[in-house]
Amino acid sequence: MMLSKRLKLTAALCSLLTLIVGLSLIQAHHYQQQIYRQLNYSMKLQVSIDSLRSQLWLYQEYSDDRGLSELNLRQAELAKDLSEDIQWATQQKLIISNINRLNTNIRSLINTQHDFHSKQVNVASTLTAERLFKAKYSMIIEEMTEEMFRLHQFSIRKASQKQQTLLLMVGMVLFLLAIMVTAWSIMTLIRFKKGLASLRIGMEALAAGDLVSQINSFDTDELSALADDFNEMKQSLAQITIKKEKLKQEVDIQTRKLIEQQDKLIFLAEHDELTGIYNRRAFIKQIDAAIARDLRGEQQAALLFIDLNKFKEINDSLGHSIGDEVIMTIANRLVNNLRTTDIVGRLGGDEFIIWLDMITEPIDIKNKINQLLSSIKQPITIGEHTLQVGASIGISVLPDDGLNSRELISAADTAMYQAKADHRTEFCFYTDDHRVSALATS
């Protein structure tokens, strides 16, 4: 049941309880007023009877016309009072009827006495009659008094019974309604506290990051509706979180792809596409840093300019694909025969360039060159072809032959052409003669 209906029903029960209390008070007041009216009426009748008794006594004493007139008036007033209807009970009506009958008897007796006085009788008969009339009057008045006493007793007893009955009924009804209102209020309070506790647990679970658990609702009140809305909200949050996680994963995937593409672009920008070693621009950048470092440390280094021999014949006769395979094989051999501190790059075509870092003695350069030449001249097997190439190498030395990459590359290039021109040697160091020749040529 909806909490609003529960509260409305509780308010209705409280209103009913208040109404019953009000009606009970009104009924009690009504009974009280009725009792007061009956008691006041009884007292009025008692006063009328007492007045009638007094007047009868006076009439008995004087037996004059004025006394008779007053007696008739008092008897008529009593008869009038007895004729009033104030909602007597059956037993009370019987008592009033008896009193009314006795009053009628008094009226008849008064008429009889008056008729007797009108006749001329002897004194002895008159005294006897007067004693009889007086005795009759006394008996009737006494009987009236007894009936009035019965009326008083019955009225008081009936009023007491009515009050007890009313109090008992009102007490039982109020007690039952109070129990109903209390039980209903306790049930409503328990349901309200239980619903709030469920919502609190659900909110604590949500605050802890739980998007799976649901709040169980066992009723159709506002708290259950709120719990259902809360469950729908958690489902929506869970779906949003899942979408967010998927979006995050997708962003991470795309970010990794972008980084990979960026690394690939950087690699392609700095490396030769065919062999994977440094290209000319990246090689110069690398050796510029190496030159600055070696000059600060007063270290020697050498730059080798390598041009392959017999490569053009292979490329022209067997095709560019075979030529590319030869280039890649030579590049791998050069890399495998260098130290980690050395740098190798491809200038283009069949030209390679190598930086030998931190050289101690010139003999070290020659030993490395012989090692490289031995590796380059090893046979190359490509499919059904077994090929062999040679190389002409020009060497320039830091700092003797230059203090920057441009000077050292130019010197090594000059020395390479000298080695290629002299068929008796495969490598040539840059010398002063080469420097003079280069100056003369420029």
N, C-alpha and C positions, 0 to 999 in steps of 0.2 A: 504494500500500500504506500502511496505517495506520502512523504512526510507532511506536506501541506494538508492532505486529507486527515492524517493522524492528528495534526494540531487543531484542525477545524473540529474534528470529532471530540477531541479533548476539551476544546472551548465549548462545544455543544453540551457535553456532559457537565461541565462546570456551570453552564447557564441553567441546565435542567436542575442541578443540585441547588443553585441559588433560587430558582423559581419555586421548587418544592419547599425550601426553607421559608420563602416569602408567603406561599400559600398556607403553609402550616401555621405561621405566625398570624396570618389573617383569620384562619379557621379558629385558632386558639382565642384570638380576640373576639371573634363572633360568639364562641361558646361562653366566653367570660361575660360578654355583654348580655347574653341570654340569661345566664345565671343571675347576673345583677338585676335584670328586669324581673325575673321570677321572685328573687328574694325581696326586692323592693315592693313587688305586688303583694307578696305574702305579708310583709310588714304593714302595707296599706290596709289589707283585709283585717289584720289583727287590730289595727287602730280603729277601724270601722266597727268591729265586733265589740271592742272595749267601749267605744262611744255609745253603741247601742245598749250595752249592759248598764252603763251609767244612767242613760236616759230612762231605761226600764225601771231602775231603782227609784229615780225621781218621780216617775209616773206612779209607781206603787205607793209612794209616800203621799203624794198630793192629789192624784187622780183628777186633775183639772184639764180644761180644754187646751190650754197652752202647752202643757206637758204632753198631751196626746198629739197635738200637731207636731211638736218637735220630735216625738217618738216616731211618728209616721215618716217624717223627713229623714231621720237617721236610718230607718229600715229601708227606705227607697234608695238612699245613697249606697247602702250595702248591697242591695239588689243590683244597682247599676255597676258597682265594682265587680261583682261576681259575673256579670255578663261580658266583661272584657275578654278578648281572645289574645293571649300572649304565647301561643304555640306550646300549650301544655302537653305533656305525655298522657297516655291513656289512663294510667293510674292517678295522675294529678287531676285529670278531668273528672274522674269518679269522685274524688275528694271534693272538688269544687261543686260538683252536682249535689253531693250530700249537704254541703254548707248552704247551697242555694235552697235546697229542700227545707232545711231547718229554718232558714230565714222566712220562707213562705209559711211555715208553721207558726212562726212568731207573728206574722201578719194576721194569720187567721185567729190566733189567740188574742191579739189586740182587738180585733173586730168583735170577738165574742165577749171580751171583758167590757168593751164600750157598750155593747147592747145590754149587758147585764146591769151596768150602772144606770142605764136609761130607764130601767124598770123600777117600780117602787116595791122593794122587798124589806123585810125586817132586818134589824141590826145583826142578829145572830147569823142569819143566812149570808149576809154581806161579809162578815168576818171570815166565815168558813170559805166562801168563794175566793176572797182575796188571798187567803193562805194557799188555796189550790192554784190560783193563777201564778202566785209568786213561785211556788214549787215548780210549776211547768216551765216558767221562764228560766229558772235556775238550771233545770235539766237541759233545756235547749241550748242555753248559753254555754254550759259546761261541755256539751257534746260538740258545739261549734269550736270551742277551745281545743278539744282533743283532736278534732279534724284538722285544725290549723297546725297543731303540733305534728300530726302525721304528714301534712303538706310540707312543713319545714324539713322534717327528717328525710322525706322522700326526695325533695329538691336537692338537699345537700348531698345525699347518697348518689343521686343520678349525676349531679355535677362532678362529683369525685370520680365516678365511673367513666364519664365522658372524657374528663381530663386525662385519666390513666390510659384509656383506649387511644386517645389522640396522641399522647406522648409516646406510647408504645409503637403505634403505626408510623408516626413521623420518625421516631428513633430508628426503627428497622429500615425504613426507606432511605434515610440519610446514611445509615451505616452501610447498606448495600451499595448505594451510589458512591459513597466515599471509597469503598473497597474497589469498585469498578474504575473510578477515576484514578486512584492510586496505582492499581495494577496496569491500567492502560498507559499512564504516564511513565511508569518504570519500564514497560516494554518499549515505548517510544524512545526513552533515554538509552536503553541498552542497544537498540537498533542504531540510533544516532552515533553512539560511541563506537560501536563495532564498525560502522561505515567509515567514520573518521579514522579509526585505527588502520583499516585496510588502505585508505588513501595515503595515510602517512607512510606506511610500509612501502607502498608502491612508489611514492616520491623519493624515499630514501634509496630504494633500489635504482631508480632512474638517476639520482645524483651520483650513485656509485658506478654508473655506466652500464647498468643492466637494461638492455633494450628488448629482451626476449620474454621475461616473466610477465604475467597478466594478473590483474586484480579480479578475483572471483566475486561475482555479485549474486546474491540469493534472493533479491527482492526486486520490486519495480518502483522504488521510490527515487527521489531526486539524487541521493547519494549513489545509487546503483547506476542511474543515468550518467552521473559525473564520472563514475568508475569506467563505464563503457567508453565515454569520450576520452578519458585518460588512456585507456588501452588502445583506442584508435590513434591517439597522438603518438604513443610509443611505437606503434606499427609504422606510422608515417616517418617518425624519426629514424627507425631502423632502415626503412627503404631509402630515406635520404642519405643515411650513413653509408649504406651499401653502394648507392650511386656515387657518393663522394669518394669512397674507397676505390671504386672502379675508375672514376675520373682521375683520382690520384695515381692509380696504377698506370692508366693510359698516359697521363702527363709524364710519369717517370719513364715509361717506355719511349715516348716521343723525345723526352729530354736525352735519354741515353742514345737514341738514334741520332739526334742532333749533335751530341758530343762526338759520337763515332764519326758522323759525317764531317764535323769540324776537324776532328783529328785526322780524318782521311784527307780532307782538303789541305790541312796544314802539311801532312805527310807528302801529298802530291805537289804542294807548292815548294817543298824543300828537297824532294827526292826525285830521282830520275824514274820516269814511269816504267821503263823497261826493266831496269836492273834493281831498283829499290835503293840504290846508294844516293848520296847527296848529288844534287845538280850543281851547276856552276854558281848560282847566286847563294845557295845555302852553304856550299863549300867555302866560298870567300868569306861569308859571315863567320863560319866556324874558325877558319885559320886567322882571321883578324883578331878574334879573342885569344887564340893560342899565341899569336905573335906578341900581343901586348903582355901576356903572362910570361912568356919566355924572356922578353926584353927586361921586365922587372927583375926576373930571377937570373939574368945574365946567362941564360941557357942557349945552347945551339940547337938548330932544327934544320931540316932539309925538306925541300919541295921537289917532288918527282913529276915530271911531265911525260906521260907514256903515250906513244902512238903505236898501234898494232901494225905489224908487217904481214903481208899476204891476205889481209882481210878483204880488201877491195875485190881481188880475184874470186874469193869464195862467195862474196855477196852478189857479184855480177853473174857468176856461173851457176850457182845453186839457188839463188833467190834470197829475198829479204828475210823470209822465215828462218832459213838456216843461218843467215847472218845474225839475226836476233838471238838465236840459240847460242851462237859463238860468243856474242857480247855478254850475255847473261852468265855463261860459264866462266869467262875471264873475270867478270866482276866478282863472282863467288870466290874464285881462287885468290884474288887480291885481298878480299875481306878476310879470308881464312888464314892468310899469311901475315897479317898485321897485328900489332898490339892494340889493346883497348884505348890507349892514348893516341894512337895514330888515326888519321882521317883519310877517307878515300871518296872521290867523287868522279862523275862523268861529265866531261865538257860537251860531249856530243859526238855522234858518229862512232869512230873507234878510238877516241882520245879519252884518256883517264888521267887523273891528277891525284897525287898522294902526298899527305903531310906526315913526315916522320918527326915526331915531337921528342924534345929533350935528347938530342944526340950527343954522346960524350966524345967520340973519336971519329975521324973520317972513315976509318976501317969499318966502323959499324954500318955506315951508309953503304959501302960497297958490299958487305956481307948481305944486307937486307936486299939490295938490288939483285945480286946473284940468286938469292932465294926466290925472289919474285919472278925473275926471268926463267928459272928452272920450272917454276909452277906454270907460267904462261905457256912454255913450249911443250908441256905435256900433251899427248894426243887427245883430241876431242871426238867422241863418238856420238853421232847424231843419226839415228836410224841405221841405214846401210852405209853411211859415210863416216870415214875416219879422217879427221882433219887435224892440221897443226898450224899454228901461227907463231910469229915471233914478235918482238917489240923493240922499239928505239926509245931510249929514256934519256931525258935531259934533267940535270940536277942543279938546283940553286940552293945556297946555304945561307941561313940566317945567323948572324947579321952581316956576313961578309958581302953577300950579293944583293942585299936590299933590306929595307926596314919596314916594308909594308907588302901587302898581298899583290898589289899591281906590279911592283918591281920584281918580286920573287917569281911570279908566274911568267912575266915577260922574259926574265933571265933563263928560267927552266925551259921555256918554249924555244928560245934561241939555241940553248945547248942541245935540245932534242933534235932540231933540224941539223945541227952539226953531226950528231951521232948517226942520223939517217943518211947523211951525205957520205960519211966515212963507213964503207962496208966492212972495215976491219974491226969495228967495235959496235957494241950494242947500247952503250950508255956513255954519256959525256957530261963532265962537270962544267959549269959556267966559269970562265976564266977571264983574266984581264984582256986577253986577245979577243975574246968574244965581245967584251964590252967596247973595245976600240972599234971592232968591226960593226957592231950595232950602231955606234955613234956615227961612223962613216956612212953607213947605209941611210940613217935618218937624215 
